[in-house]
């Protein structure tokens, strides 16, 4: 079975010949471990986005979406949210001006 390094984000190349083994290993992980892996992957994707590293962002996004799908199948939803240093008092535009 595929072993994940808990310090490395989840990535999937396109196509990824290891995807079936990776997904089997993901299905065996706890929700807490999947959430930790998602947060690590999300942080790496955010950093890649900041540095315009598009070559690496796509495999990271595939990893995030796979984690969201697997946890969703369990009824455990991971919502994608913008990562910020401090919460915004009004994150959505109100249309008032």
Buried (B, 14 or more C-beta within 10 A) or exposed (E): EEEBEEEEBBBBEEEBEEBEEBBEBBEEBEEEEBBEBBBBBBEBBBBBBEEEBEEBBBBBBBBBEBBBEBBEEEEEEBEEEEEEEEEEEEEEEEEEE
